[in-house]
Amino acid sequence: MKINKHFLDLQDSYLFSTIAKKALAHIADNPDANVLRLGIGDVTRPLPKVAVDAMTAAVADMGSASTFRGYGPEQGYPFVREAVQKYYAAKGVELTADEIYVGDGAKSDIGNILELFDRDNNIIIPDPVYPAYVDANIMAGRTVHYVNGDEGNGFLPMPDSVGVKPDIIYICSPNNPTGSVYTREQLKAWVDFALENNAIILFDSAYECFISDKSLPSSIFEIEGARKCAVEIATLSKMAGFTGVRCGYTIIPHELEFEGQNIGKMWMRRQATKFNGISYIVQKGAEAVLTPEGLAQCRENIAVYMENAKTIATTMADLGIWHVGGDNAPYIWLKCPQGLSSWDFFDKLLSEAHIVGTPGAGFGVKGEGYFRLSAFNSKENVLEAMKRIKEIL
């Protein structure tokens, strides 16, 4: 028996596991400290009431022979797919329900969809970016090519910085970790680039619900030509607080074909073999949050997070610290003050202010010297955290 030696090419620990270990060690050494977590992008507010009510009713359904549900449709229940279809129609994006595939969150689908593609493809990933993109490809033995984000391009790299012929292009907008958002013109450049090179775009829209500027696109399918070159992977984790519930969806247009093969049919075949779907209970909750009432309740939670983001961004501005994000995303990406490295700044915040953030080096080489603060916390904790940061800086 031989192991997959590509796992040995990974960093020793996943970024957020390392942060958790450091935080736990600090708490053990400082049991009386009130440690404030502005690191991992986990939500903190409770589920919308409509979701709780819908899932409670669904649990009751499972306790009666007449309403019990076993295995559900492999692509997701029609009531969820139709709800997603209406959600996109409100954005001006027309989808058919059978272009929507319900899953257990964006992270799973982002990794699993790679099974459809040859290992020798050129993988284009922005730097810095969510580390799961990179790790999933390294596990599969693929070579990753980076396009660099920096202060000059607002951490939004463009096709003119790609140095090889692309096959698979990752785009995350709003971006994790930087909070930067591509404009329509910038996304059009990426779509045109993919079409010219017969490449596919894997578009992660996990944070689309935080976009308040209506001139900014919240779906790749708002861009002409995207249906022929893009897959969109979305989640209810951040919008509806489903990080602990798990539900997302992947959109694959009927037109998307490579080498004469339909990508949607390939994905359906993969899912039918390796995935039995998510529970009826969770899918009823998902349907509920995509109703007008559910979306209104989601927006109430989002408003709290975005007020926190504004507080963090304002504090950085008051301190004269360069930053992006915080206006259309729940993350603020800042330049480490005092010339500190990203891990040194992490240690300074933790040891002197009892605050957990995320060092930029964990998101890629170009993330060194930068730092991510998350708005996912209570208003009171964010205000206290900013007070402490002002004190130590």
Phi, psi and omega per residue, in radians:
M1 nan 2.307 3.128
K2 -2.099 2.456 3.113
I3 -1.454 2.897 3.013
N4 -1.381 1.782 -3.026
K5 -1.224 -0.172 3.094
H6 -1.173 -0.390 3.068
F7 -1.112 -0.441 3.132
L8 -1.275 -0.237 3.114
D9 -1.479 -0.139 3.136
L10 -1.358 2.778 2.969
Q11 -1.079 2.715 -3.049
D12 -0.991 -0.596 -3.086
S13 -2.489 2.535 3.031
Y14 -1.094 2.436 -3.027
L15 -0.784 -0.910 -3.011
F16 -1.290 -0.378 3.015
S17 -1.204 -0.707 3.103
T18 -1.105 -0.765 3.117
I19 -1.066 -0.764 -3.126
A20 -1.075 -0.715 -3.139
K21 -1.135 -0.745 3.119
K22 -1.113 -0.724 -3.136
A23 -1.130 -0.756 3.138
L24 -1.119 -0.678 3.108
A25 -1.117 -0.698 3.126
H26 -1.149 -0.715 3.131
I27 -1.127 -0.699 3.117
A28 -1.079 -0.647 3.141
D29 -1.413 -0.343 -3.098
N30 -2.310 1.169 -3.006
P31 -1.086 -0.385 -3.120
D32 -1.604 -0.082 -3.098
A33 -1.345 2.473 3.036
N34 -1.621 1.605 -3.084
V35 -1.368 2.183 -3.129
L36 -1.791 2.243 -3.035
R37 -1.791 1.924 3.031
L38 -2.132 0.615 -3.060
G39 -1.798 -1.596 -3.058
I40 -1.039 2.532 -3.062
G41 -1.466 0.916 3.100
D42 -1.694 2.432 -3.132
V43 -1.265 2.811 -3.097
T44 -2.207 -0.264 -3.107
R45 -1.547 2.641 -3.087
P46 -1.193 2.873 3.129
L47 -1.076 2.620 3.023
P48 -1.003 2.509 -3.078
K49 -1.022 -0.648 -3.127
V50 -1.080 -0.603 3.125
A51 -1.215 -0.748 3.122
V52 -1.085 -0.780 -3.137
D53 -1.116 -0.728 -3.107
A54 -1.175 -0.711 -3.136
M55 -1.257 -0.579 3.068
T56 -1.102 -0.763 3.098
A57 -1.130 -0.628 3.141
A58 -1.188 -0.601 3.055
V59 -1.076 -0.741 3.100
A60 -1.085 -0.685 3.083
D61 -0.986 -0.687 -3.085
M62 -1.262 -0.240 3.134
G63 -1.647 0.089 -3.138
S64 -2.163 2.399 -3.106
A65 -1.082 -0.564 -3.060
S66 -1.322 -0.405 -3.093
T67 -2.087 0.051 -3.135
F68 -1.062 2.491 3.071
R69 -2.157 2.345 3.034
G70 -1.756 -2.252 3.071
Y71 -1.015 2.332 3.096
G72 -1.677 3.079 3.082
P73 -1.012 2.426 -3.041
E74 -1.083 -0.487 -3.106
Q75 -1.582 -0.037 -3.061
G76 1.853 2.672 3.124
Y77 -1.101 2.480 3.141
P78 -0.963 -0.584 -3.089
F79 -1.152 -0.504 3.082
V80 -1.345 -0.795 -3.114
R81 -1.090 -0.654 3.099
E82 -1.202 -0.589 3.090
A83 -1.163 -0.725 3.079
V84 -1.117 -0.719 3.119
Q85 -0.992 -0.778 3.128
K86 -1.190 -0.647 3.129
Y87 -1.058 -0.734 3.130
Y88 -1.309 -0.583 3.106
A89 -1.046 -0.597 3.111
A90 -1.155 -0.362 3.077
K91 -1.568 -0.081 -3.064
G92 1.548 0.254 3.140
V93 -1.880 2.037 -3.126
E94 -1.617 2.128 3.087
L95 -2.194 2.745 2.923
T96 -1.702 2.637 -3.057
A97 -1.060 -0.538 -3.106
D98 -1.445 0.127 2.957
E99 -1.642 0.008 -3.065
I100 -1.944 2.235 -3.100
Y101 -2.115 2.000 -3.074
V102 -1.435 2.330 3.135
G103 -2.412 -2.909 -3.039
D104 -1.755 0.399 3.083
G105 2.265 2.791 -3.049
A106 -1.151 -0.667 -3.058
K107 -1.016 -0.755 -3.139
S108 -1.110 -0.868 -3.077
D109 -1.161 -0.622 3.124
I110 -1.059 -0.666 3.113
G111 -1.399 -0.746 -3.025
N112 -1.232 -0.534 -3.071
I113 -1.170 -0.318 3.105
L114 -1.092 -0.370 3.127
E115 -1.103 -0.330 -3.129
L116 -1.379 -0.236 -2.946
F117 -2.048 2.573 -3.125
D118 -1.090 2.568 -3.099
R119 -1.187 -0.383 -3.063
D120 -1.505 0.054 3.110
N121 -1.128 2.593 3.027
N122 -1.412 2.122 -3.082
I123 -1.741 2.138 -3.126
I124 -1.887 2.061 -3.091
I125 -2.295 2.296 3.092
P126 -1.193 2.664 3.093
D127 -2.274 2.092 0.100
P128 -1.447 2.781 -3.137
V129 -2.851 2.929 3.073
Y130 -0.883 2.117 -2.976
P131 -1.156 -0.332 -3.126
A132 -1.094 -0.549 3.103
Y133 -1.036 -0.861 -3.085
V134 -1.157 -0.870 -3.060
D135 -1.070 -0.685 -3.137
A136 -1.081 -0.645 3.125
N137 -1.331 -0.645 3.090
I138 -1.118 -0.730 3.106
M139 -0.996 -0.589 -3.110
A140 -1.513 -0.038 3.105
G141 1.461 0.351 3.137
R142 -1.576 2.715 3.057
T143 -1.675 2.257 -3.106
V144 -1.769 2.350 3.047
H145 -1.956 2.315 -3.044
Y146 -1.780 2.557 2.918
V147 -2.006 2.234 -2.894
N148 -1.560 2.280 2.952
G149 -1.675 2.591 3.106
D150 -2.762 -3.120 -3.131
E151 -1.099 -0.561 -3.100
G152 -1.118 -0.650 3.125
N153 -1.832 0.261 3.121
G154 1.125 0.439 -3.089
F155 1.024 0.640 3.037
L156 -2.245 1.386 -3.121
P157 -1.105 2.635 -3.081
M158 -2.068 2.927 -3.071
P159 -1.012 -0.482 -3.089
D160 -1.171 -0.142 3.099
S161 -1.754 0.075 3.091
V162 -1.415 2.189 -3.035
G163 -1.710 -0.058 3.135
V164 -2.325 2.893 3.057
K165 -1.186 2.163 -3.067
P166 -1.451 2.598 2.980
D167 -2.093 -0.800 3.116
I168 -2.217 2.161 -3.069
I169 -2.067 2.165 3.071
Y170 -1.635 2.283 3.023
I171 -2.325 2.288 3.071
C172 -2.161 2.014 -3.114
S173 -2.582 2.103 -0.051
P174 -1.009 2.517 -2.994
N175 -1.391 2.441 2.923
N176 -1.919 1.947 0.510
P177 -1.879 -0.082 -2.861
T178 -1.471 -0.334 -3.090
G179 1.348 0.025 3.116
S180 -1.301 2.632 -3.093
V181 -2.248 2.280 3.080
Y182 -1.239 2.488 3.019
T183 -1.400 2.991 3.088
R184 -1.068 -0.724 -3.119
E185 -1.131 -0.679 3.131
Q186 -1.202 -0.720 3.096
L187 -1.182 -0.594 3.091
K188 -1.090 -0.659 3.097
A189 -1.091 -0.694 3.116
W190 -1.209 -0.698 3.116
V191 -1.110 -0.804 3.116
D192 -1.057 -0.694 3.128
F193 -1.103 -0.756 3.119
A194 -1.128 -0.741 3.133
L195 -1.126 -0.709 3.131
E196 -1.103 -0.539 -3.054
N197 -1.858 0.180 -3.122
N198 0.921 0.764 -3.119
A199 -1.889 2.874 3.101
I200 -1.980 2.453 3.064
I201 -1.772 2.213 2.970
L202 -1.737 1.842 -3.001
F203 -1.777 2.005 3.136
D204 -1.636 1.958 -3.104
S205 -1.944 0.605 -3.055
A206 -1.014 -0.475 -3.038
Y207 -1.951 0.334 -3.072
E208 -1.075 -0.491 -3.079
C209 -1.199 -0.223 -3.113
F210 -1.588 -0.081 -3.134
I211 -1.293 2.093 3.109
S212 -1.807 -0.385 3.119
D213 -1.386 1.882 -3.040
K214 -1.174 -0.237 3.090
S215 -1.348 -0.216 -3.114
L216 -1.646 2.403 -3.135
P217 -1.308 2.456 3.087
S218 -1.903 0.009 3.077
S219 -2.518 2.476 3.088
I220 -1.121 -0.430 -3.085
F221 -1.397 0.033 2.923
E222 -1.357 -0.154 -3.074
I223 -1.764 2.264 3.133
E224 -1.018 2.307 3.104
G225 1.631 -0.213 -3.050
A226 -1.167 -0.498 -3.125
R227 -1.104 -0.329 -3.133
K228 -1.680 -0.024 -3.066
C229 -2.530 0.057 -2.989
A230 -2.323 2.611 2.936
V231 -2.051 2.362 3.082
E232 -1.938 2.277 -3.118
I233 -2.043 2.133 -3.021
A234 -2.285 2.962 -3.075
T235 -2.655 2.719 3.017
L236 -1.683 0.105 -3.068
S237 -1.024 -0.878 -3.082
K238 -1.537 -0.669 -3.099
M239 -1.158 -0.780 -3.026
A240 -1.988 0.103 3.128
G241 1.297 0.499 -3.059
F242 -1.539 0.384 -3.122
T243 -1.039 -0.597 3.123
G244 -1.714 0.004 -3.137
V245 -1.817 -0.750 3.048
R246 1.372 1.777 2.982
C247 -2.841 2.325 3.066
G248 -2.648 -3.003 3.123
Y249 -2.730 2.648 3.095
T250 -2.085 2.350 -3.119
I251 -1.908 2.123 3.127
I252 -2.209 1.882 -3.114
P253 -1.101 2.611 3.124
H254 -1.033 -0.555 -3.066
E255 -1.259 -0.213 -2.984
L256 -1.336 1.860 -3.128
E257 -2.420 2.525 3.052
F258 -2.422 2.383 -3.123
E259 0.898 0.649 3.086
G260 1.341 0.123 -3.107
Q261 -1.963 2.371 3.138
N262 -1.427 2.130 -3.058
I263 -1.154 -0.641 3.107
G264 -1.072 -0.758 3.129
K265 -1.155 -0.654 3.096
M266 -1.121 -0.748 3.137
W267 -1.131 -0.717 3.116
M268 -1.078 -0.699 3.129
R269 -1.144 -0.712 3.120
R270 -1.107 -0.819 -3.107
Q271 -1.130 -0.698 3.139
A272 -1.093 -0.513 -3.128
T273 -1.466 -0.677 -2.938
K274 -2.035 0.004 -3.022
F275 -2.496 2.296 3.131
N276 -1.812 0.250 3.080
G277 1.450 3.079 3.078
I278 -1.797 2.887 -2.960
S279 -1.145 2.670 3.027
Y280 -0.981 -0.665 -3.111
I281 -1.073 -0.842 -3.136
V282 -1.146 -0.699 -3.115
Q283 -1.162 -0.556 3.049
K284 -1.175 -0.644 3.057
G285 -1.131 -0.692 3.121
A286 -1.116 -0.746 3.098
E287 -1.024 -0.718 -3.078
A288 -1.146 -0.708 -3.095
V289 -1.262 -0.295 3.139
L290 -1.620 0.097 2.999
T291 -1.419 2.854 3.086
P292 -0.949 -0.749 3.126
E293 -1.129 -0.749 -3.137
G294 -1.132 -0.746 3.121
L295 -1.119 -0.620 3.100
A296 -1.120 -0.713 3.120
Q297 -1.192 -0.640 3.070
C298 -1.086 -0.739 -3.115
R299 -1.106 -0.527 3.084
E300 -1.104 -0.757 3.102
N301 -1.187 -0.737 3.137
I302 -1.052 -0.672 -3.138
A303 -1.073 -0.648 3.108
V304 -1.128 -0.818 -3.136
Y305 -1.093 -0.694 -3.101
M306 -1.285 -0.490 3.004
E307 -1.148 -0.696 3.060
N308 -1.072 -0.742 3.140
A309 -1.055 -0.724 3.120
K310 -1.113 -0.685 3.109
T311 -1.075 -0.762 -3.140
I312 -1.152 -0.810 -3.121
A313 -1.085 -0.703 3.127
T314 -1.117 -0.694 3.107
T315 -1.098 -0.756 3.115
M316 -1.078 -0.713 3.122
A317 -1.122 -0.730 3.120
D318 -1.074 -0.572 -3.128
L319 -1.525 -0.042 -3.136
G320 1.255 0.497 -3.116
I321 -1.706 2.214 3.114
W322 -1.109 2.411 -3.136
H323 -2.782 2.791 2.963
V324 -2.317 2.996 3.141
G325 1.450 -3.141 3.100
G326 1.569 -0.203 -3.141
D327 -1.797 -0.655 3.091
N328 -2.212 0.367 -3.138
A329 -2.767 2.717 -3.075
P330 -1.486 0.172 -3.135
Y331 -2.016 2.525 3.019
I332 -2.053 2.174 -3.100
W333 -1.877 1.993 -2.996
L334 -2.151 2.713 3.069
K335 -1.442 2.250 -3.100
C336 -1.044 2.233 -3.137
P337 -1.295 2.872 3.041
Q338 1.080 0.343 3.114
G339 1.206 0.303 -3.110
L340 -1.282 2.616 2.971
S341 -1.251 2.885 -3.069
S342 -1.159 -0.666 3.115
W343 -1.287 -0.585 3.070
D344 -1.137 -0.684 3.093
F345 -1.179 -0.636 3.053
F346 -1.004 -0.847 -3.120
D347 -1.136 -0.640 3.134
K348 -1.134 -0.812 3.132
L349 -1.086 -0.728 -3.087
L350 -1.217 -0.809 -3.052
S351 -1.335 -0.629 -3.046
E352 -1.704 -0.458 -3.096
A353 -2.143 -0.038 -3.123
H354 0.975 0.778 3.123
I355 -2.119 2.343 3.075
V356 -1.776 2.128 3.026
G357 -2.134 -2.847 -3.121
T358 -2.236 2.061 3.135
P359 -1.200 2.361 -3.087
G360 -1.090 -0.474 -3.128
A361 -1.053 -0.420 3.125
G362 -1.253 -0.191 -3.136
F363 -1.818 0.065 3.130
G364 2.376 2.933 -3.115
V365 -1.020 -0.725 -3.109
K366 -1.289 -0.095 3.083
G367 -1.505 -0.194 3.124
E368 -1.088 2.375 -3.103
G369 1.558 0.024 3.136
Y370 -2.214 2.995 -2.995
F371 -2.652 2.509 3.103
R372 -1.929 2.261 2.981
L373 -1.980 2.411 -3.087
S374 -1.816 2.516 3.116
A375 -1.578 0.066 -3.104
F376 -1.410 1.484 3.087
N377 -2.922 -3.112 3.099
S378 -1.372 2.765 3.100
K379 -1.032 -0.731 -3.104
E380 -1.109 -0.760 -3.129
N381 -1.172 -0.663 3.134
V382 -1.164 -0.754 3.101
L383 -1.057 -0.742 3.117
E384 -1.142 -0.722 3.134
A385 -1.087 -0.734 3.139
M386 -1.175 -0.608 3.071
K387 -1.077 -0.763 -3.137
R388 -1.165 -0.700 3.132
I389 -1.095 -0.727 3.098
K390 -1.076 -0.645 -3.128
E391 -1.146 -0.719 -3.067
I392 -1.504 -0.263 -3.139
L393 -1.856 nan nan
